[in-house]
């Protein structure tokens, strides 16, 4: 009976991903026959119910749209590739930062062997988001797999995970929200170290030409995620974006200033870049870099002027 239920859940997961692939193909056809600039502006207007000011962008969302349209730096593609970015950041920072170990990189999920995996590992694609598989191998035949992005913690089978990953490889993430930096990434599968710690917190630094705008701490991700914002003075801010802030303001780690320093180095020269870091046992780990916060379509609940508030802290070089 349990196996039947598990198989049913497996089929649901696979159905969802196959649907994403179909949507991506349909979206690609639409985009390839469209004027990209006009389409981006129209989609902005549809989402925000207003026209963007691209001649003098002052809102956060306008600056993100401007960057999509006009700021195309070749390094952005490397920095968006979860495989290639590690070497890029390593050359930039040397021993200042750590990375989850890379165990293997595959072009096809069928190449993954359960027998060759460590007891705990993370498997994900290098070119998208939404699927991060945690594999806890208890023996060669006994294991548990779940998508860490799925808060229901439903378990899936190894073969189903392989099928899901191969479907995800068919998606060109660029066609989702026209984040141009994803367009030329070669889709691959990354097997890396599982950072085994209780309540792994994300520290996400929103940067403007290498200067800190604000940062937020994502905590309790496995159960009921909470997001707390702070300013450059390390003071908590009254901001509710996607998830509510924790009632008890999270204590910042002693090396938070070093994390900000690292973020400044990584983000230098970019109108906007979000740098995601972790800190474990006093060691700072690199997570990822994001050029378009929420793909440019902000999701905030409080304050209502969040877009203007963040934008007022930013500058933009229109001549780049």
C-alpha positions as YAML, in Angstrom:
chain: A
units: angstrom
residues:
- id: 1
  name: UNK
  ca: [0.00, 0.00, 0.00]
- id: 2
  name: UNK
  ca: [2.79, 2.42, 0.92]
- id: 3
  name: UNK
  ca: [4.54, 1.79, -2.40]
- id: 4
  name: UNK
  ca: [1.32, 2.58, -4.29]
- id: 5
  name: UNK
  ca: [0.94, 5.88, -2.45]
- id: 6
  name: UNK
  ca: [4.59, 6.74, -3.07]
- id: 7
  name: UNK
  ca: [4.22, 5.96, -6.76]
- id: 8
  name: UNK
  ca: [1.16, 8.19, -6.95]
- id: 9
  name: UNK
  ca: [3.12, 11.09, -5.42]
- id: 10
  name: UNK
  ca: [5.96, 10.35, -7.83]
- id: 11
  name: UNK
  ca: [3.63, 10.62, -10.80]
- id: 12
  name: UNK
  ca: [2.31, 13.94, -9.46]
- id: 13
  name: UNK
  ca: [5.82, 15.37, -9.20]
- id: 14
  name: UNK
  ca: [6.66, 14.19, -12.71]
- id: 15
  name: UNK
  ca: [3.41, 15.53, -14.15]
- id: 16
  name: UNK
  ca: [4.13, 18.99, -12.71]
- id: 17
  name: UNK
  ca: [7.63, 19.08, -14.21]
- id: 18
  name: UNK
  ca: [6.43, 17.86, -17.63]
- id: 19
  name: UNK
  ca: [3.86, 20.66, -17.54]
- id: 20
  name: UNK
  ca: [6.65, 23.17, -16.81]
- id: 21
  name: UNK
  ca: [8.54, 21.88, -19.86]
- id: 22
  name: UNK
  ca: [5.47, 22.37, -22.07]
- id: 23
  name: UNK
  ca: [4.92, 25.88, -20.74]
- id: 24
  name: UNK
  ca: [8.58, 26.72, -21.35]
- id: 25
  name: UNK
  ca: [8.37, 25.55, -24.98]
- id: 26
  name: UNK
  ca: [5.18, 27.53, -25.54]
- id: 27
  name: UNK
  ca: [6.72, 30.60, -23.95]
- id: 28
  name: UNK
  ca: [9.81, 30.21, -26.13]
- id: 29
  name: UNK
  ca: [7.72, 30.30, -29.31]
- id: 30
  name: UNK
  ca: [5.98, 33.46, -28.14]
- id: 31
  name: UNK
  ca: [9.24, 35.19, -27.24]
- id: 32
  name: UNK
  ca: [11.09, 34.26, -30.42]
- id: 33
  name: UNK
  ca: [8.39, 35.98, -32.45]
- id: 34
  name: UNK
  ca: [8.22, 39.07, -30.21]
- id: 35
  name: UNK
  ca: [10.07, 42.32, -29.70]
- id: 36
  name: UNK
  ca: [11.83, 41.56, -26.38]
- id: 37
  name: UNK
  ca: [11.96, 45.16, -25.19]
- id: 38
  name: UNK
  ca: [8.28, 45.76, -25.84]
- id: 39
  name: UNK
  ca: [7.36, 42.42, -24.27]
- id: 40
  name: UNK
  ca: [9.35, 43.16, -21.11]
- id: 41
  name: UNK
  ca: [7.73, 46.58, -20.73]
- id: 42
  name: UNK
  ca: [4.26, 45.15, -21.34]
- id: 43
  name: UNK
  ca: [4.75, 42.38, -18.77]
- id: 44
  name: UNK
  ca: [6.03, 44.96, -16.29]
- id: 45
  name: UNK
  ca: [2.90, 47.07, -16.87]
- id: 46
  name: UNK
  ca: [0.63, 44.04, -16.52]
- id: 47
  name: UNK
  ca: [2.22, 43.08, -13.21]
- id: 48
  name: UNK
  ca: [2.65, 46.49, -11.57]
- id: 49
  name: UNK
  ca: [-0.32, 48.24, -13.22]
- id: 50
  name: UNK
  ca: [1.82, 51.20, -14.21]
- id: 51
  name: UNK
  ca: [4.31, 52.24, -16.86]
- id: 52
  name: UNK
  ca: [8.01, 52.01, -15.94]
- id: 53
  name: UNK
  ca: [10.24, 55.07, -16.05]
- id: 54
  name: UNK
  ca: [13.32, 53.80, -17.88]
- id: 55
  name: UNK
  ca: [14.78, 57.24, -18.60]
- id: 56
  name: UNK
  ca: [15.20, 57.90, -14.89]
- id: 57
  name: UNK
  ca: [14.39, 54.71, -12.95]
- id: 58
  name: UNK
  ca: [13.85, 55.37, -9.25]
- id: 59
  name: UNK
  ca: [11.89, 52.31, -8.17]
- id: 60
  name: UNK
  ca: [13.66, 49.04, -7.37]
- id: 61
  name: UNK
  ca: [11.51, 47.23, -9.97]
- id: 62
  name: UNK
  ca: [12.37, 49.83, -12.62]
- id: 63
  name: UNK
  ca: [16.09, 49.42, -11.98]
- id: 64
  name: UNK
  ca: [15.74, 45.64, -12.32]
- id: 65
  name: UNK
  ca: [13.88, 46.10, -15.62]
- id: 66
  name: UNK
  ca: [16.52, 48.57, -16.82]
- id: 67
  name: UNK
  ca: [19.24, 46.02, -16.01]
- id: 68
  name: UNK
  ca: [17.36, 43.33, -17.98]
- id: 69
  name: UNK
  ca: [17.16, 45.60, -20.98]
- id: 70
  name: UNK
  ca: [20.45, 47.45, -21.03]
- id: 71
  name: UNK
  ca: [23.14, 45.97, -18.76]
- id: 72
  name: UNK
  ca: [24.48, 42.77, -20.28]
- id: 73
  name: UNK
  ca: [27.84, 41.85, -18.78]
- id: 74
  name: UNK
  ca: [29.29, 38.55, -20.00]
- id: 75
  name: UNK
  ca: [30.35, 37.46, -16.49]
- id: 76
  name: UNK
  ca: [26.69, 37.38, -15.51]
- id: 77
  name: UNK
  ca: [26.12, 34.07, -17.31]
- id: 78
  name: UNK
  ca: [29.06, 32.42, -15.52]
- id: 79
  name: UNK
  ca: [27.88, 33.81, -12.19]
- id: 80
  name: UNK
  ca: [24.39, 32.37, -12.78]
- id: 81
  name: UNK
  ca: [25.70, 28.88, -13.56]
- id: 82
  name: UNK
  ca: [25.80, 26.91, -10.29]
- id: 83
  name: UNK
  ca: [28.71, 24.83, -11.62]
- id: 84
  name: UNK
  ca: [30.92, 27.54, -13.15]
- id: 85
  name: UNK
  ca: [30.33, 30.21, -10.50]
- id: 86
  name: UNK
  ca: [32.41, 28.37, -7.88]
- id: 87
  name: UNK
  ca: [35.65, 28.73, -9.83]
- id: 88
  name: UNK
  ca: [34.78, 32.32, -10.70]
- id: 89
  name: UNK
  ca: [34.25, 33.32, -7.06]
- id: 90
  name: UNK
  ca: [37.28, 31.29, -5.95]
- id: 91
  name: UNK
  ca: [39.52, 33.28, -8.32]
- id: 92
  name: UNK
  ca: [37.98, 36.50, -7.06]
- id: 93
  name: UNK
  ca: [38.18, 35.81, -3.31]
- id: 94
  name: UNK
  ca: [40.62, 32.95, -2.79]
- id: 95
  name: UNK
  ca: [40.50, 31.54, 0.73]
- id: 96
  name: UNK
  ca: [38.13, 34.22, 2.01]
- id: 97
  name: UNK
  ca: [35.16, 32.00, 1.21]
- id: 98
  name: UNK
  ca: [34.16, 28.33, 1.23]
- id: 99
  name: UNK
  ca: [31.96, 26.24, -1.04]
- id: 100
  name: UNK
  ca: [29.94, 23.04, -0.65]
- id: 101
  name: UNK
  ca: [32.09, 20.29, -2.17]
- id: 102
  name: UNK
  ca: [31.26, 19.32, -5.74]
- id: 103
  name: UNK
  ca: [31.07, 15.52, -5.97]
- id: 104
  name: UNK
  ca: [30.08, 15.18, -9.62]
- id: 105
  name: UNK
  ca: [28.56, 16.94, -12.64]
- id: 106
  name: UNK
  ca: [26.37, 15.09, -15.13]
- id: 107
  name: UNK
  ca: [24.74, 15.82, -18.48]
- id: 108
  name: UNK
  ca: [22.13, 13.12, -17.93]
- id: 109
  name: UNK
  ca: [20.52, 12.00, -14.68]
- id: 110
  name: UNK
  ca: [20.79, 8.35, -15.75]
- id: 111
  name: UNK
  ca: [24.53, 8.70, -15.11]
- id: 112
  name: UNK
  ca: [23.87, 9.15, -11.39]
- id: 113
  name: UNK
  ca: [24.48, 5.98, -9.38]
- id: 114
  name: UNK
  ca: [22.97, 5.69, -5.94]
- id: 115
  name: UNK
  ca: [25.80, 3.37, -4.97]
- id: 116
  name: UNK
  ca: [28.43, 6.06, -5.67]
- id: 117
  name: UNK
  ca: [26.75, 8.81, -3.68]
- id: 118
  name: UNK
  ca: [27.87, 9.80, -0.17]
- id: 119
  name: UNK
  ca: [25.46, 9.14, 2.70]
- id: 120
  name: UNK
  ca: [24.06, 12.66, 2.40]
- id: 121
  name: UNK
  ca: [24.16, 14.83, -0.70]
- id: 122
  name: UNK
  ca: [22.36, 17.54, -2.64]
- id: 123
  name: UNK
  ca: [21.42, 17.12, -6.31]
- id: 124
  name: UNK
  ca: [20.18, 20.03, -8.39]
- id: 125
  name: UNK
  ca: [20.41, 21.58, -11.84]
- id: 126
  name: UNK
  ca: [22.88, 24.36, -12.52]
- id: 127
  name: UNK
  ca: [20.48, 26.55, -14.49]
- id: 128
  name: UNK
  ca: [17.19, 26.89, -12.61]
- id: 129
  name: UNK
  ca: [15.51, 26.98, -9.21]
- id: 130
  name: UNK
  ca: [12.68, 25.22, -7.42]
- id: 131
  name: UNK
  ca: [14.17, 21.72, -7.20]
- id: 132
  name: UNK
  ca: [16.90, 20.86, -4.72]
- id: 133
  name: UNK
  ca: [16.96, 17.15, -3.94]
- id: 134
  name: UNK
  ca: [18.33, 15.92, -0.63]
- id: 135
  name: UNK
  ca: [19.38, 12.29, -0.69]
- id: 136
  name: UNK
  ca: [19.91, 10.52, 2.60]
- id: 137
  name: UNK
  ca: [21.39, 7.14, 1.76]
- id: 138
  name: UNK
  ca: [21.14, 4.68, 4.63]
- id: 139
  name: UNK
  ca: [22.43, 1.73, 2.61]
- id: 140
  name: UNK
  ca: [22.75, 0.80, -1.07]
- id: 141
  name: UNK
  ca: [19.09, -0.16, -1.13]
- id: 142
  name: UNK
  ca: [17.60, 2.04, 1.57]
- id: 143
  name: UNK
  ca: [17.41, 5.79, 1.09]
- id: 144
  name: UNK
  ca: [15.17, 8.82, 1.40]
- id: 145
  name: UNK
  ca: [14.83, 11.57, -1.20]
- id: 146
  name: UNK
  ca: [12.91, 14.81, -0.88]
- id: 147
  name: UNK
  ca: [12.82, 18.13, -2.66]
- id: 148
  name: UNK
  ca: [13.93, 20.69, -0.06]
- id: 149
  name: UNK
  ca: [11.76, 23.28, -1.81]
- id: 150
  name: UNK
  ca: [8.68, 21.16, -1.08]
- id: 151
  name: UNK
  ca: [7.51, 21.88, 2.47]
- id: 152
  name: UNK
  ca: [5.28, 18.81, 2.52]
- id: 153
  name: UNK
  ca: [8.48, 16.72, 2.74]
- id: 154
  name: UNK
  ca: [7.01, 14.06, 0.47]
- id: 155
  name: UNK
  ca: [9.47, 11.31, -0.35]
- id: 156
  name: UNK
  ca: [10.16, 10.28, -3.93]
- id: 157
  name: UNK
  ca: [11.94, 7.36, -5.55]
- id: 158
  name: UNK
  ca: [15.43, 7.55, -7.01]
- id: 159
  name: UNK
  ca: [14.28, 6.71, -10.55]
- id: 160
  name: UNK
  ca: [11.58, 9.39, -10.39]
- id: 161
  name: UNK
  ca: [14.16, 11.95, -9.30]
- id: 162
  name: UNK
  ca: [16.25, 11.00, -12.33]
- id: 163
  name: UNK
  ca: [13.25, 11.49, -14.62]
- id: 164
  name: UNK
  ca: [12.44, 14.85, -13.05]
- id: 165
  name: UNK
  ca: [16.03, 16.05, -13.45]
- id: 166
  name: UNK
  ca: [16.11, 15.03, -17.12]
- id: 167
  name: UNK
  ca: [12.88, 16.93, -17.71]
- id: 168
  name: UNK
  ca: [14.33, 20.00, -15.99]
- id: 169
  name: UNK
  ca: [17.34, 19.85, -18.32]
- id: 170
  name: UNK
  ca: [14.94, 20.57, -21.20]
- id: 171
  name: UNK
  ca: [13.98, 23.94, -19.76]
- id: 172
  name: UNK
  ca: [15.76, 27.12, -20.79]
- id: 173
  name: UNK
  ca: [15.21, 29.30, -17.75]
- id: 174
  name: UNK
  ca: [15.62, 32.48, -19.82]
- id: 175
  name: UNK
  ca: [12.17, 32.02, -21.29]
- id: 176
  name: UNK
  ca: [10.52, 32.08, -17.86]
- id: 177
  name: UNK
  ca: [11.02, 35.74, -16.98]
- id: 178
  name: UNK
  ca: [13.47, 36.88, -19.67]
- id: 179
  name: UNK
  ca: [16.46, 36.94, -17.34]
- id: 180
  name: UNK
  ca: [18.98, 37.07, -20.18]
- id: 181
  name: UNK
  ca: [21.88, 35.74, -18.07]
- id: 182
  name: UNK
  ca: [20.33, 32.24, -18.12]
- id: 183
  name: UNK
  ca: [19.95, 31.97, -21.89]
- id: 184
  name: UNK
  ca: [23.38, 30.56, -22.77]
- id: 185
  name: UNK
  ca: [23.89, 28.31, -19.73]
- id: 186
  name: UNK
  ca: [24.44, 24.68, -20.67]
- id: 187
  name: UNK
  ca: [22.00, 22.71, -18.45]
- id: 188
  name: UNK
  ca: [23.77, 20.17, -16.23]
- id: 189
  name: UNK
  ca: [23.21, 18.30, -13.00]
- id: 190
  name: UNK
  ca: [25.31, 19.07, -9.95]
- id: 191
  name: UNK
  ca: [25.89, 16.68, -7.04]
- id: 192
  name: UNK
  ca: [27.33, 18.49, -4.05]
- id: 193
  name: UNK
  ca: [27.90, 18.37, -0.32]
- id: 194
  name: UNK
  ca: [24.97, 18.59, 2.05]
- id: 195
  name: UNK
  ca: [25.72, 21.25, 4.66]
- id: 196
  name: UNK
  ca: [24.54, 19.32, 7.70]
- id: 197
  name: UNK
  ca: [23.44, 21.84, 10.30]
- id: 198
  name: UNK
  ca: [20.25, 22.67, 12.18]
- id: 199
  name: UNK
  ca: [18.25, 25.61, 10.75]
- id: 200
  name: UNK
  ca: [20.63, 26.55, 7.95]
- id: 201
  name: UNK
  ca: [20.08, 30.28, 7.47]
- id: 202
  name: UNK
  ca: [20.41, 32.15, 4.19]
- id: 203
  name: UNK
  ca: [21.96, 35.61, 4.34]
- id: 204
  name: UNK
  ca: [20.90, 37.47, 1.21]
- id: 205
  name: UNK
  ca: [22.66, 40.77, 0.50]
- id: 206
  name: UNK
  ca: [21.02, 43.17, -1.96]
- id: 207
  name: UNK
  ca: [23.81, 45.18, -3.55]
- id: 208
  name: UNK
  ca: [24.02, 48.24, -5.80]
- id: 209
  name: UNK
  ca: [27.40, 48.67, -7.57]
- id: 210
  name: UNK
  ca: [29.05, 46.87, -4.67]
- id: 211
  name: UNK
  ca: [27.31, 48.86, -1.95]
- id: 212
  name: UNK
  ca: [24.84, 47.28, 0.47]
- id: 213
  name: UNK
  ca: [21.20, 48.36, 0.12]
- id: 214
  name: UNK
  ca: [19.64, 45.98, 2.65]
- id: 215
  name: UNK
  ca: [20.00, 42.32, 3.53]
- id: 216
  name: UNK
  ca: [17.67, 39.69, 4.86]
- id: 217
  name: UNK
  ca: [18.01, 36.53, 6.89]
- id: 218
  name: UNK
  ca: [15.90, 33.51, 5.91]
- id: 219
  name: UNK
  ca: [15.42, 31.14, 8.84]
- id: 220
  name: UNK
  ca: [13.37, 28.05, 9.71]
- id: 221
  name: UNK
  ca: [13.25, 27.12, 6.02]
- id: 222
  name: UNK
  ca: [12.29, 23.49, 6.59]
- id: 223
  name: UNK
  ca: [9.03, 24.22, 8.38]
- id: 224
  name: UNK
  ca: [7.68, 27.77, 8.36]
- id: 225
  name: UNK
  ca: [10.17, 30.13, 6.77]
- id: 226
  name: UNK
  ca: [10.69, 33.58, 8.21]
- id: 227
  name: UNK
  ca: [12.45, 36.53, 6.56]
- id: 228
  name: UNK
  ca: [13.94, 39.40, 8.56]
- id: 229
  name: UNK
  ca: [15.39, 42.49, 6.88]
- id: 230
  name: UNK
  ca: [18.28, 44.62, 8.17]
- id: 231
  name: UNK
  ca: [19.96, 47.82, 7.00]
- id: 232
  name: UNK
  ca: [23.67, 48.56, 6.58]
- id: 233
  name: UNK
  ca: [23.84, 49.54, 10.29]
- id: 234
  name: UNK
  ca: [22.62, 46.01, 11.17]
- id: 235
  name: UNK
  ca: [19.33, 47.44, 12.44]
- id: 236
  name: UNK
  ca: [16.14, 45.40, 11.89]
- id: 237
  name: UNK
  ca: [13.66, 46.82, 9.38]
- id: 238
  name: UNK
  ca: [9.88, 46.65, 9.35]
- id: 239
  name: UNK
  ca: [9.57, 44.80, 6.02]
- id: 240
  name: UNK
  ca: [7.41, 41.82, 5.11]
- id: 241
  name: UNK
  ca: [8.35, 40.23, 1.81]
- id: 242
  name: UNK
  ca: [6.72, 36.89, 0.81]
- id: 243
  name: UNK
  ca: [7.09, 35.40, 4.29]
- id: 244
  name: UNK
  ca: [6.53, 37.27, 7.58]
- id: 245
  name: UNK
  ca: [9.46, 38.22, 9.79]
- id: 246
  name: UNK
  ca: [10.22, 36.10, 12.84]
- id: 247
  name: UNK
  ca: [8.78, 37.50, 16.05]
- id: 248
  name: UNK
  ca: [12.13, 37.02, 17.74]
- id: 249
  name: UNK
  ca: [14.65, 38.91, 15.65]
- id: 250
  name: UNK
  ca: [17.42, 36.49, 14.67]
- id: 251
  name: UNK
  ca: [20.80, 37.18, 16.21]
- id: 252
  name: UNK
  ca: [23.32, 38.10, 13.55]
- id: 253
  name: UNK
  ca: [26.55, 36.08, 13.43]
- id: 254
  name: UNK
  ca: [29.77, 37.68, 14.64]
- id: 255
  name: UNK
  ca: [31.19, 37.55, 11.10]
- id: 256
  name: UNK
  ca: [28.31, 39.46, 9.49]
- id: 257
  name: UNK
  ca: [30.64, 42.38, 8.67]
- id: 258
  name: UNK
  ca: [32.95, 39.99, 6.82]
- id: 259
  name: UNK
  ca: [29.96, 38.64, 4.91]
- id: 260
  name: UNK
  ca: [29.04, 42.17, 3.85]
- id: 261
  name: UNK
  ca: [32.66, 42.81, 2.81]
- id: 262
  name: UNK
  ca: [32.63, 39.65, 0.66]
- id: 263
  name: UNK
  ca: [29.31, 40.64, -0.91]
- id: 264
  name: UNK
  ca: [30.74, 44.05, -1.84]
- id: 265
  name: UNK
  ca: [33.65, 42.42, -3.67]
- id: 266
  name: UNK
  ca: [31.41, 40.02, -5.58]
- id: 267
  name: UNK
  ca: [28.83, 42.68, -6.53]
- id: 268
  name: UNK
  ca: [31.28, 45.40, -7.54]
- id: 269
  name: UNK
  ca: [30.39, 46.86, -10.94]
- id: 270
  name: UNK
  ca: [26.83, 45.54, -11.16]
- id: 271
  name: UNK
  ca: [23.78, 47.86, -10.90]
- id: 272
  name: UNK
  ca: [22.05, 45.16, -8.87]
- id: 273
  name: UNK
  ca: [23.24, 41.83, -7.55]
- id: 274
  name: UNK
  ca: [21.93, 39.69, -4.71]
- id: 275
  name: UNK
  ca: [24.65, 37.67, -3.02]
- id: 276
  name: UNK
  ca: [23.54, 34.67, -0.97]
- id: 277
  name: UNK
  ca: [25.88, 33.39, 1.75]
- id: 278
  name: UNK
  ca: [25.85, 31.00, 4.70]
- id: 279
  name: UNK
  ca: [27.93, 30.83, 7.84]
- id: 280
  name: UNK
  ca: [28.66, 27.50, 9.54]
- id: 281
  name: UNK
  ca: [31.11, 27.01, 12.40]
- id: 282
  name: UNK
  ca: [32.54, 30.49, 11.79]
- id: 283
  name: UNK
  ca: [33.17, 29.68, 8.12]
- id: 284
  name: UNK
  ca: [31.46, 31.67, 5.36]
- id: 285
  name: UNK
  ca: [30.03, 29.64, 2.48]
- id: 286
  name: UNK
  ca: [28.97, 30.85, -0.94]
- id: 287
  name: UNK
  ca: [25.39, 30.12, -1.98]
- id: 288
  name: UNK
  ca: [24.58, 31.84, -5.27]
- id: 289
  name: UNK
  ca: [24.25, 35.18, -7.03]
- id: 290
  name: UNK
  ca: [20.98, 36.55, -8.43]
- id: 291
  name: UNK
  ca: [20.76, 39.45, -10.85]
- id: 292
  name: UNK
  ca: [17.00, 39.90, -10.75]
- id: 293
  name: UNK
  ca: [15.40, 39.69, -7.31]
- id: 294
  name: UNK
  ca: [12.24, 37.58, -7.78]
- id: 295
  name: UNK
  ca: [12.91, 37.76, -11.50]
- id: 296
  name: UNK
  ca: [12.11, 41.48, -11.39]
- id: 297
  name: UNK
  ca: [8.57, 40.89, -10.11]
- id: 298
  name: UNK
  ca: [8.71, 41.88, -6.47]
- id: 299
  name: UNK
  ca: [6.54, 40.17, -3.90]
- id: 300
  name: UNK
  ca: [6.12, 42.32, -0.83]
- id: 301
  name: UNK
  ca: [3.31, 42.86, 1.65]
- id: 302
  name: UNK
  ca: [4.63, 45.62, 3.89]
- id: 303
  name: UNK
  ca: [5.34, 48.47, 3.61]
- id: 304
  name: UNK
  ca: [3.33, 49.38, 0.54]
- id: 305
  name: UNK
  ca: [6.12, 51.66, -0.67]
- id: 306
  name: UNK
  ca: [8.72, 48.86, -0.56]
- id: 307
  name: UNK
  ca: [9.52, 49.37, -4.26]
- id: 308
  name: UNK
  ca: [10.18, 53.09, -3.82]
- id: 309
  name: UNK
  ca: [11.92, 52.59, -0.47]
- id: 310
  name: UNK
  ca: [14.55, 50.23, -1.84]
- id: 311
  name: UNK
  ca: [14.88, 52.20, -5.07]
- id: 312
  name: UNK
  ca: [15.61, 55.40, -3.13]
- id: 313
  name: UNK
  ca: [18.74, 53.75, -1.70]
- id: 314
  name: UNK
  ca: [20.09, 52.90, -5.16]
- id: 315
  name: UNK
  ca: [21.92, 54.81, -7.87]
- id: 316
  name: UNK
  ca: [22.00, 53.93, -11.55]
- id: 317
  name: UNK
  ca: [24.54, 54.79, -14.23]
- id: 318
  name: UNK
  ca: [22.33, 55.25, -17.29]
- id: 319
  name: UNK
  ca: [25.40, 55.44, -19.53]
- id: 320
  name: UNK
  ca: [26.89, 52.23, -17.98]
...
